Amino acid sequence: MSVIVHSNENIDSALKRLHREVLREKILETYRTKAFRVRKADLEIAKRKEWAKMKRRRRSAARRAK
């Protein structure tokens, strides 16, 4: 993975592009899962939290739509 910095480009914008690419390819998440042992219970908790967040968003959107 790399980002080419053009001659007329600001270094900050190149770093932003690199950061977006890292997020898009989920490199940090992959590193975190491989660097540390993740218990099955922790995965289940994360899934539950994510579902609860989506459920709250859907319900509030439905209330706003009424």
Buried (B, 14 or more C-beta within 10 A) or exposed (E): EEBEBEEEEEEEEBEEBBEEEBEEEEEEEEEEEEEEEEEEEEEEEEEEEEEEEEEEEEEEEEEEEE
